Amino acid sequence: MTALRVWYFVPEFDLGRDFYKRLLGFEETYVDWEDKWSKLEHGSMRIALSEGEPSEAGVAMVDVDDVLAEADRLRGEGVEVGTVVELAGQMRIVDVFDPYGNRIQLAQHLPGP
């Protein structure tokens, strides 16, 4: 599977990096301190994070083992989390928002019948 890439802008670079690494489990694979941007990966999803004003962007979809548990954990951390939706018994998804309003979607593929 080819890795996907989404570029997010955050006004506070270090706080943004912390959110994606600590709360969402991304691994940082590169940082450009001079231009203030980094590459992060979570499974097959690759994102870039850059200092700047948030704007409409694509949405990173991150696979997790248990959407319900992740949604509860993130709510407990004070993260804005949407409603968990189940799609035809095949997948659960939930929207999660970073502190700057960027949307990330967590997805769980459900076992077939």
N, CA, C and O atoms as a MOPAC input file, in Angstrom:
PM7 MOZYME 1SCF
protein

 N      0.84100 1    -1.17800 1     0.00000 1
 C      0.00000 1     0.00000 1     0.00000 1
 C      0.88800 1     1.24400 1     0.00000 1
 O      1.84000 1     1.32800 1     0.77700 1
 N      0.59100 1     2.18000 1    -0.84100 1
 C      1.35400 1     3.42200 1    -0.92200 1
 C      0.97600 1     4.34500 1     0.21700 1
 O     -0.20100 1     4.51800 1     0.53500 1
 N      1.99200 1     4.93400 1     0.82700 1
 C      1.74000 1     5.86800 1     1.91500 1
 C      1.13600 1     7.15200 1     1.36800 1
 O      1.50200 1     7.61100 1     0.28600 1
 N      0.22800 1     7.71400 1     2.11100 1
 C     -0.43300 1     8.95200 1     1.72800 1
 C      0.23100 1    10.10600 1     2.45500 1
 O      0.88700 1     9.90000 1     3.47700 1
 N      0.07200 1    11.31100 1     1.94700 1
 C      0.65900 1    12.47500 1     2.61200 1
 C     -0.35400 1    13.61100 1     2.65700 1
 O     -1.01700 1    13.91700 1     1.66600 1
 N     -0.45700 1    14.22200 1     3.82400 1
 C     -1.29000 1    15.39700 1     4.04300 1
 C     -0.40200 1    16.42300 1     4.73100 1
 O      0.42400 1    16.06800 1     5.57200 1
 N     -0.56500 1    17.68300 1     4.38100 1
 C      0.23600 1    18.75300 1     4.97900 1
 C     -0.65700 1    19.57700 1     5.88400 1
 O     -1.66400 1    20.13000 1     5.44200 1
 N     -0.28000 1    19.65800 1     7.17200 1
 C     -1.01700 1    20.45500 1     8.14300 1
 C     -0.16800 1    21.64600 1     8.57700 1
 O      1.05200 1    21.54200 1     8.70000 1
 N     -0.83100 1    22.78000 1     8.80500 1
 C     -0.16400 1    23.96900 1     9.32000 1
 C     -0.64000 1    24.21600 1    10.74100 1
 O     -1.82800 1    24.10100 1    11.03900 1
 N      0.30400 1    24.55700 1    11.62000 1
 C      0.00200 1    24.84800 1    13.01800 1
 C      0.72900 1    26.12800 1    13.41800 1
 O      1.88800 1    26.30700 1    13.04500 1
 N      0.08700 1    27.01800 1    14.16200 1
 C      0.73900 1    28.26700 1    14.53900 1
 C      1.87300 1    28.08500 1    15.55300 1
 O      2.77600 1    28.91700 1    15.63100 1
 N      1.82400 1    26.99700 1    16.32800 1
 C      2.85100 1    26.72900 1    17.34000 1
 C      3.49900 1    25.38100 1    17.02400 1
 O      2.97300 1    24.32400 1    17.37300 1
 N      4.65400 1    25.44400 1    16.35700 1
 C      5.31100 1    24.25700 1    15.82600 1
 C      5.57100 1    23.18700 1    16.89400 1
 O      5.20800 1    22.02700 1    16.69900 1
 N      6.18600 1    23.55600 1    18.00400 1
 C      6.53000 1    22.56100 1    19.01700 1
 C      5.29200 1    21.94400 1    19.65800 1
 O      5.26200 1    20.73900 1    19.90500 1
 N      4.27400 1    22.75000 1    19.93000 1
 C      3.03800 1    22.20900 1    20.50200 1
 C      2.32400 1    21.29900 1    19.50900 1
 O      1.76400 1    20.27300 1    19.89500 1
 N      2.34100 1    21.67200 1    18.23400 1
 C      1.73800 1    20.82900 1    17.20300 1
 C      2.44200 1    19.48700 1    17.09300 1
 O      1.79400 1    18.44400 1    17.00600 1
 N      3.76000 1    19.51600 1    17.09700 1
 C      4.54700 1    18.27100 1    17.02600 1
 C      4.21900 1    17.38200 1    18.22000 1
 O      4.04400 1    16.17300 1    18.06600 1
 N      4.13700 1    17.96900 1    19.39700 1
 C      3.82000 1    17.20400 1    20.59800 1
 C      2.45700 1    16.53500 1    20.48000 1
 O      2.31300 1    15.36500 1    20.83200 1
 N      1.45200 1    17.26300 1    19.98800 1
 C      0.11000 1    16.70800 1    19.84300 1
 C      0.13800 1    15.46600 1    18.95900 1
 O     -0.38800 1    14.42300 1    19.34500 1
 N      0.74000 1    15.56400 1    17.78800 1
 C      0.73300 1    14.44700 1    16.84200 1
 C      1.56600 1    13.26900 1    17.33600 1
 O      1.19900 1    12.11700 1    17.10300 1
 N      2.66900 1    13.53600 1    18.00800 1
 C      3.52100 1    12.45000 1    18.49400 1
 C      2.96800 1    11.82900 1    19.77200 1
 O      2.79800 1    10.61200 1    19.84600 1
 N      2.68900 1    12.64400 1    20.76500 1
 C      2.29900 1    12.11500 1    22.07400 1
 C      0.86500 1    11.59500 1    22.10300 1
 O      0.60200 1    10.51800 1    22.63700 1
 N     -0.06500 1    12.36300 1    21.52700 1
 C     -1.47400 1    11.97900 1    21.63600 1
 C     -1.94700 1    11.06100 1    20.51900 1
 O     -2.78800 1    10.19100 1    20.74500 1
 N     -1.41000 1    11.24800 1    19.30900 1
 C     -1.88100 1    10.42000 1    18.19200 1
 C     -0.90800 1     9.31400 1    17.80200 1
 O     -1.23300 1     8.48700 1    16.95000 1
 N      0.26300 1     9.28200 1    18.39800 1
 C      1.19000 1     8.17900 1    18.16900 1
 C      1.98500 1     8.24000 1    16.88400 1
 O      2.50100 1     7.21700 1    16.43500 1
 N      2.09900 1     9.41500 1    16.27500 1
 C      2.92500 1     9.54300 1    15.07900 1
 C      4.40000 1     9.47400 1    15.46300 1
 O      4.78500 1     9.90300 1    16.55100 1
 N      5.21900 1     8.93600 1    14.57000 1
 C      6.66800 1     8.92200 1    14.73500 1
 C      7.24800 1    10.01600 1    13.84800 1
 O      6.94700 1    10.08300 1    12.65600 1
 N      8.06900 1    10.85800 1    14.42500 1
 C      8.69200 1    11.94100 1    13.66300 1
 C      9.93000 1    11.37700 1    12.96200 1
 O     10.81900 1    10.82400 1    13.61000 1
 N      9.98200 1    11.51900 1    11.63600 1
 C     11.09100 1    10.95300 1    10.87000 1
 C     12.04600 1    12.01100 1    10.33000 1
 O     13.12500 1    11.67600 1     9.84000 1
 N     11.66500 1    13.28100 1    10.41200 1
 C     12.52300 1    14.34800 1     9.91600 1
 C     12.03800 1    15.67700 1    10.49100 1
 O     10.83400 1    15.90400 1    10.61600 1
 N     12.99000 1    16.56100 1    10.84100 1
 C     12.64500 1    17.91200 1    11.28400 1
 C     13.58400 1    18.89300 1    10.60200 1
 O     14.80000 1    18.70100 1    10.60500 1
 N     13.02300 1    19.93700 1    10.02000 1
 C     13.80100 1    21.05600 1     9.48600 1
 C     13.58800 1    22.21600 1    10.45100 1
 O     12.57500 1    22.91100 1    10.38200 1
 N     14.54900 1    22.42300 1    11.35300 1
 C     14.40800 1    23.43900 1    12.39200 1
 C     14.43500 1    24.85100 1    11.82600 1
 O     13.80900 1    25.75900 1    12.37200 1
 N     15.16100 1    25.02900 1    10.73100 1
 C     15.26900 1    26.37700 1    10.15500 1
 C     13.94200 1    26.83300 1     9.55800 1
 O     13.48600 1    27.94600 1     9.82400 1
 N     13.32600 1    25.97600 1     8.75500 1
 C     12.05300 1    26.32200 1     8.11700 1
 C     10.84100 1    25.87900 1     8.92900 1
 O      9.70400 1    26.14700 1     8.54100 1
 N     11.07100 1    25.21400 1    10.03500 1
 C     10.02500 1    24.75200 1    10.95600 1
 C      8.95900 1    23.89800 1    10.27700 1
 O      7.79400 1    24.28300 1    10.17200 1
 N      9.40100 1    22.71300 1     9.81500 1
 C      8.45500 1    21.71500 1     9.34300 1
 C      9.03600 1    20.33800 1     9.64300 1
 O     10.24900 1    20.17900 1     9.77800 1
 N      8.15400 1    19.34700 1     9.74600 1
 C      8.60500 1    17.99400 1    10.04400 1
 C      7.77000 1    16.97900 1     9.28500 1
 O      6.66100 1    17.26400 1     8.83300 1
 N      8.33700 1    15.77900 1     9.15800 1
 C      7.62700 1    14.63200 1     8.57800 1
 C      7.27700 1    13.69900 1     9.72800 1
 O      8.09600 1    13.44200 1    10.61100 1
 N      6.04000 1    13.19400 1     9.70200 1
 C      5.59200 1    12.25700 1    10.71900 1
 C      4.88000 1    11.09500 1    10.04700 1
 O      4.26200 1    11.26200 1     8.99500 1
 N      4.96700 1     9.90600 1    10.66100 1
 C      4.33300 1     8.70800 1    10.10600 1
 C      3.56100 1     7.95800 1    11.18100 1
 O      3.94800 1     7.91300 1    12.34900 1
 N      2.46000 1     7.37400 1    10.74400 1
 C      1.66200 1     6.48400 1    11.60100 1
 C      1.15100 1     5.39000 1    10.68300 1
 O      0.21400 1     5.61000 1     9.91600 1
 N      1.75700 1     4.21200 1    10.75500 1
 C      1.40800 1     3.15100 1     9.80600 1
 C      1.73900 1     3.59700 1     8.39500 1
 O      2.85700 1     4.03600 1     8.12800 1
 N      0.78100 1     3.48900 1     7.49400 1
 C      1.00800 1     3.89700 1     6.10100 1
 C      0.70400 1     5.37300 1     5.85900 1
 O      0.89000 1     5.86700 1     4.74800 1
 N      0.23800 1     6.08000 1     6.88800 1
 C     -0.08500 1     7.49700 1     6.72100 1
 C      1.13300 1     8.34900 1     7.02900 1
 O      1.72400 1     8.24500 1     8.10400 1
 N      1.49800 1     9.18500 1     6.08200 1
 C      2.56800 1    10.16100 1     6.28400 1
 C      1.95900 1    11.55000 1     6.22900 1
 O      1.13500 1    11.85500 1     5.36700 1
 N      2.38500 1    12.38800 1     7.17200 1
 C      1.93400 1    13.77600 1     7.14000 1
 C      3.15100 1    14.68200 1     7.24900 1
 O      4.22000 1    14.26000 1     7.68900 1
 N      2.97200 1    15.91500 1     6.84700 1
 C      3.96400 1    16.95300 1     7.08200 1
 C      3.30100 1    17.99300 1     7.97100 1
 O      2.11700 1    18.29400 1     7.81800 1
 N      4.06100 1    18.52700 1     8.88400 1
 C      3.57100 1    19.52700 1     9.81500 1
 C      4.46900 1    20.74800 1     9.68000 1
 O      5.69200 1    20.64000 1     9.76100 1
 N      3.86000 1    21.90400 1     9.47600 1
 C      4.63300 1    23.11400 1     9.25000 1
 C      4.06800 1    24.25900 1    10.07000 1
 O      2.86200 1    24.33900 1    10.30100 1
 N      4.96000 1    25.14700 1    10.50700 1
 C      4.49900 1    26.31700 1    11.23400 1
 C      3.81200 1    27.27400 1    10.26900 1
 O      4.36700 1    27.60900 1     9.22200 1
 N      2.61900 1    27.71100 1    10.61400 1
 C      1.85700 1    28.62700 1     9.78000 1
 C      0.40100 1    28.62300 1    10.20200 1
 O      0.01700 1    27.94900 1    11.15800 1
 N     -0.39300 1    29.37300 1     9.48900 1
 C     -1.82200 1    29.46100 1     9.80200 1
 C     -2.56000 1    28.25900 1     9.21700 1
 O     -2.39200 1    27.94800 1     8.03800 1
 N     -3.38100 1    27.57300 1    10.03300 1
 C     -4.15100 1    26.44100 1     9.52600 1
 C     -5.02800 1    26.85400 1     8.35400 1
 O     -5.52800 1    27.97800 1     8.29500 1
 N     -5.20300 1    25.92400 1     7.42600 1
 C     -6.04900 1    26.16400 1     6.26300 1
 C     -6.73400 1    24.85600 1     5.89900 1
 O     -6.38300 1    23.78900 1     6.40200 1
 N     -7.71300 1    24.96100 1     5.01900 1
 C     -8.38600 1    23.75600 1     4.54800 1
 C     -7.34200 1    22.84800 1     3.91000 1
 O     -6.56100 1    23.28800 1     3.06600 1
 N     -7.33200 1    21.59500 1     4.31000 1
 C     -6.34200 1    20.65100 1     3.79000 1
 C     -7.03100 1    19.30900 1     3.62300 1
 O     -8.19400 1    19.13400 1     3.98900 1
 N     -6.30100 1    18.38500 1     3.07300 1
 C     -6.79300 1    17.01100 1     3.02900 1
 C     -6.90600 1    16.49700 1     4.45400 1
 O     -6.50500 1    17.17800 1     5.39800 1
 N     -7.43700 1    15.32700 1     4.60800 1
 C     -7.62100 1    14.74600 1     5.93200 1
 C     -6.81900 1    13.45600 1     6.01300 1
 O     -6.98100 1    12.56500 1     5.17900 1
 N     -5.96800 1    13.35800 1     7.00100 1
 C     -5.20700 1    12.13400 1     7.23000 1
 C     -6.13100 1    11.10200 1     7.85700 1
 O     -6.83100 1    11.39300 1     8.82700 1
 N     -6.13100 1     9.89400 1     7.30000 1
 C     -6.88200 1     8.78700 1     7.89200 1
 C     -5.86700 1     7.83900 1     8.51700 1
 O     -4.99300 1     7.30200 1     7.83600 1
 N     -6.00000 1     7.64500 1     9.82100 1
 C     -5.05100 1     6.84600 1    10.57800 1
 C     -5.75000 1     5.59400 1    11.09000 1
 O     -6.77300 1     5.68400 1    11.77000 1
 N     -5.20100 1     4.42600 1    10.76600 1
 C     -5.75800 1     3.16500 1    11.24100 1
 C     -5.39700 1     2.95300 1    12.70400 1
 O     -4.24900 1     3.14400 1    13.10600 1
 N     -6.38300 1     2.55700 1    13.49200 1
 C     -6.17800 1     2.22400 1    14.90100 1
 C     -6.87700 1     0.89800 1    15.17700 1
 O     -7.76300 1     0.48400 1    14.42900 1
 N     -6.47100 1     0.23800 1    16.25600 1
 C     -7.06300 1    -1.05400 1    16.60300 1
 C     -8.47700 1    -0.92500 1    17.14600 1
 O     -9.31300 1    -1.79700 1    16.91100 1
 N     -8.75400 1     0.16200 1    17.87600 1
 C    -10.05200 1     0.31600 1    18.53700 1
 C    -10.44100 1     1.79700 1    18.56100 1
 O     -9.96800 1     2.55700 1    19.40700 1
 N    -11.29600 1     2.19300 1    17.63800 1
 C    -11.72100 1     3.59100 1    17.53300 1
 C    -12.42000 1     4.05600 1    18.80400 1
 O    -12.17900 1     5.17000 1    19.26900 1
 N    -13.27800 1     3.22200 1    19.36700 1
 C    -14.01200 1     3.62500 1    20.57000 1
 C    -13.06000 1     3.92400 1    21.72800 1
 O    -13.22400 1     4.92600 1    22.42500 1
 N    -12.06900 1     3.06000 1    21.93200 1
 C    -11.10800 1     3.26900 1    23.01400 1
 C    -10.25600 1     4.50800 1    22.75700 1
 O     -9.99100 1     5.27600 1    23.68200 1
 N     -9.82400 1     4.71400 1    21.51900 1
 C     -9.02200 1     5.89300 1    21.18800 1
 C     -9.83000 1     7.17500 1    21.36800 1
 O     -9.31400 1     8.17100 1    21.87600 1
 N    -11.09100 1     7.15000 1    20.95400 1
 C    -11.94800 1     8.32700 1    21.12300 1
 C    -12.09100 1     8.66700 1    22.60700 1
 O    -11.99800 1     9.83400 1    22.98600 1
 N    -12.31600 1     7.66400 1    23.44200 1
 C    -12.43900 1     7.89100 1    24.88800 1
 C    -11.13300 1     8.41600 1    25.47600 1
 O    -11.14400 1     9.34800 1    26.28100 1
 N    -10.01000 1     7.82300 1    25.07700 1
 C     -8.70700 1     8.24500 1    25.60300 1
 C     -8.42300 1     9.69900 1    25.23400 1
 O     -7.98200 1    10.48400 1    26.07300 1
 N     -8.67900 1    10.05300 1    23.96900 1
 C     -8.40400 1    11.42000 1    23.52500 1
 C     -9.33900 1    12.42900 1    24.18300 1
 O     -8.91500 1    13.53000 1    24.53300 1
 N    -10.59900 1    12.06400 1    24.35100 1
 C    -11.52000 1    12.95200 1    25.08700 1
 C    -10.99300 1    13.20400 1    26.49100 1
 O    -11.06100 1    14.32500 1    26.99300 1
 N    -10.46200 1    12.15200 1    27.12900 1
 C     -9.89200 1    12.28000 1    28.45700 1
 C     -8.68700 1    13.20600 1    28.50500 1
 O     -8.36900 1    13.76800 1    29.55300 1
 N     -8.02200 1    13.36400 1    27.37700 1
 C     -6.86900 1    14.27200 1    27.26100 1
 C     -7.30700 1    15.68400 1    26.87500 1
 O     -6.47300 1    16.57500 1    26.71400 1
 N     -8.62800 1    15.88600 1    26.72700 1
 C     -9.14300 1    17.20200 1    26.38200 1
 C     -9.14200 1    17.51300 1    24.90100 1
 O     -9.28600 1    18.67000 1    24.50600 1
 N     -8.97800 1    16.47700 1    24.06900 1
 C     -8.96600 1    16.64900 1    22.62100 1
 C    -10.40200 1    16.70900 1    22.11400 1
 O    -11.27300 1    15.99900 1    22.61600 1
 N    -10.64800 1    17.56000 1    21.11400 1
 C    -11.96900 1    17.61900 1    20.48500 1
 C    -12.13900 1    16.38900 1    19.60000 1
 O    -11.37800 1    16.18100 1    18.65500 1
 N    -13.14600 1    15.57800 1    19.91700 1
 C    -13.40400 1    14.32700 1    19.21800 1
 C    -14.86200 1    14.31900 1    18.78300 1
 O    -15.75000 1    14.65800 1    19.56500 1
 N    -15.10700 1    13.93400 1    17.54200 1
 C    -16.46400 1    13.86400 1    17.01400 1
 C    -17.18300 1    12.60200 1    17.47000 1
 O    -16.75300 1    11.93100 1    18.40900 1
 N    -18.26700 1    12.29300 1    16.80200 1
 C    -19.07200 1    11.11000 1    17.08400 1
 C    -18.53600 1     9.93000 1    16.29300 1
 O    -18.25400 1    10.05000 1    15.10100 1
 N    -18.39700 1     8.79100 1    16.95800 1
 C    -17.96000 1     7.57600 1    16.26900 1
 C    -19.09100 1     7.10300 1    15.35700 1
 O    -20.24300 1     6.99700 1    15.77700 1
 N    -18.74200 1     6.82400 1    14.11300 1
 C    -19.71800 1     6.36600 1    13.12600 1
 C    -19.29400 1     4.98700 1    12.63400 1
 O    -18.12000 1     4.75200 1    12.34700 1
 N    -20.27500 1     4.07000 1    12.54000 1
 C    -19.99900 1     2.74400 1    11.98600 1
 C    -20.59000 1     2.68100 1    10.59000 1
 O    -21.76300 1     2.99300 1    10.38800 1
 N    -19.77700 1     2.27700 1     9.63100 1
 C    -20.18000 1     2.22900 1     8.22800 1
 C    -20.45400 1     0.80000 1     7.79500 1
 O    -19.52800 1     0.01800 1     7.57600 1
 N    -21.71500 1     0.46800 1     7.67400 1
 C    -22.17800 1    -0.82100 1     7.14900 1
 C    -21.49400 1    -2.01400 1     7.80100 1
 O    -21.26500 1    -3.02800 1     7.14300 1
 N    -21.16900 1    -1.90800 1     9.07300 1
 C    -20.54000 1    -3.02100 1     9.77000 1
 C    -19.13900 1    -3.34400 1     9.28500 1
 O    -18.58000 1    -4.37100 1     9.66900 1
 N    -18.56000 1    -2.49200 1     8.45000 1
 C    -17.24300 1    -2.74300 1     7.87100 1
 C    -16.13700 1    -1.91400 1     8.52600 1
 O    -14.98400 1    -2.33700 1     8.60100 1
 N    -16.51600 1    -0.72600 1     8.99700 1
 C    -15.50900 1     0.20900 1     9.48500 1
 C    -16.12400 1     1.15400 1    10.49700 1
 O    -17.29600 1     1.51700 1    10.39600 1
 N    -15.31200 1     1.55100 1    11.48400 1
 C    -15.68600 1     2.62800 1    12.40600 1
 C    -14.73300 1     3.78100 1    12.14300 1
 O    -13.53600 1     3.58200 1    11.93700 1
 N    -15.28000 1     4.98900 1    12.15500 1
 C    -14.44900 1     6.18300 1    11.97600 1
 C    -14.86600 1     7.25400 1    12.98000 1
 O    -15.99800 1     7.27700 1    13.46300 1
 N    -13.92600 1     8.13100 1    13.27500 1
 C    -14.21100 1     9.27400 1    14.13100 1
 C    -13.26900 1    10.41000 1    13.73400 1
 O    -12.09500 1    10.18900 1    13.44100 1
 N    -13.80300 1    11.61500 1    13.73300 1
 C    -12.99400 1    12.79700 1    13.46700 1
 C    -12.38800 1    13.29100 1    14.77100 1
 O    -13.05600 1    13.34400 1    15.80400 1
 N    -11.11600 1    13.65000 1    14.70500 1
 C    -10.37200 1    14.20500 1    15.82600 1
 C     -9.77400 1    15.51200 1    15.33300 1
 O     -9.35100 1    15.60800 1    14.18100 1
 N     -9.73600 1    16.51500 1    16.19400 1
 C     -9.23200 1    17.82200 1    15.78600 1
 C     -8.03300 1    18.20900 1    16.63000 1
 O     -8.06000 1    18.10500 1    17.85600 1
 N     -6.97600 1    18.65900 1    15.95900 1
 C     -5.81400 1    19.13600 1    16.71800 1
 C     -6.17200 1    20.47100 1    17.35700 1
 O     -7.24200 1    21.01100 1    17.07500 1
 N     -5.31000 1    21.01900 1    18.20600 1
 C     -5.65800 1    22.26400 1    18.91100 1
 C     -5.92400 1    23.45400 1    17.98900 1
 O     -6.41500 1    24.48700 1    18.44500 1
 N     -5.60800 1    23.32400 1    16.70500 1
 C     -5.74800 1    24.43000 1    15.76300 1
 C     -6.88600 1    24.21800 1    14.76800 1
 O     -7.06500 1    25.00800 1    13.84100 1
 N     -7.66200 1    23.13500 1    14.96800 1
 C     -8.81200 1    22.87200 1    14.11400 1
 C     -8.56100 1    21.95800 1    12.92900 1
 O     -9.49400 1    21.66700 1    12.18100 1
 N     -7.32800 1    21.49300 1    12.73000 1
 C     -7.04800 1    20.53900 1    11.65600 1
 C     -7.72400 1    19.21200 1    11.98000 1
 O     -7.67800 1    18.74700 1    13.11900 1
 N     -8.35500 1    18.60100 1    10.97000 1
 C     -9.11700 1    17.35900 1    11.17800 1
 C     -8.29300 1    16.14400 1    10.79200 1
 O     -7.67300 1    16.11100 1     9.72900 1
 N     -8.29200 1    15.14900 1    11.66300 1
 C     -7.66700 1    13.85800 1    11.43100 1
 C     -8.77100 1    12.82700 1    11.61500 1
 O     -9.61800 1    12.98600 1    12.49400 1
 N     -8.77900 1    11.78600 1    10.81500 1
 C     -9.81400 1    10.77300 1    10.94700 1
 C     -9.17700 1     9.46000 1    11.40600 1
 O     -8.25400 1     8.95400 1    10.76800 1
 N     -9.67500 1     8.91700 1    12.51400 1
 C     -9.22400 1     7.62000 1    12.98100 1
 C    -10.17300 1     6.57000 1    12.40800 1
 O    -11.38800 1     6.76900 1    12.37700 1
 N     -9.60300 1     5.44800 1    11.95300 1
 C    -10.40300 1     4.40000 1    11.30900 1
 C    -10.06200 1     3.02800 1    11.87000 1
 O     -8.90300 1     2.71600 1    12.14100 1
 N    -11.09200 1     2.22700 1    12.03400 1
 C    -10.92400 1     0.84100 1    12.48300 1
 C    -11.67800 1    -0.05100 1    11.51500 1
 O    -12.88900 1     0.09100 1    11.34700 1
 N    -10.97000 1    -0.96500 1    10.88100 1
 C    -11.60600 1    -1.92600 1     9.98600 1
 C    -12.15400 1    -3.06500 1    10.84900 1
 O    -11.42400 1    -3.66600 1    11.63700 1
 N    -13.45000 1    -3.35200 1    10.69200 1
 C    -14.10500 1    -4.36300 1    11.50700 1
 C    -14.01500 1    -5.72000 1    10.82000 1
 O    -14.02700 1    -5.80400 1     9.59200 1
 N    -13.92500 1    -6.78000 1    11.61700 1
 C    -13.84400 1    -8.11100 1    11.01100 1
 C    -15.14400 1    -8.43300 1    10.27300 1
 O    -16.23300 1    -8.04500 1    10.69700 1
 N    -15.00400 1    -9.13300 1     9.18900 1
 C    -16.17200 1    -9.52100 1     8.39300 1
 C    -17.01100 1   -10.55700 1     9.10300 1
 O    -16.60400 1   -11.10300 1    10.12900 1
 N    -18.19300 1   -10.83100 1     8.55300 1
 C    -19.11000 1   -11.80600 1     9.19100 1
 C    -18.56200 1   -13.21000 1     9.19400 1
 O    -19.21600 1   -14.12700 1     9.69100 1

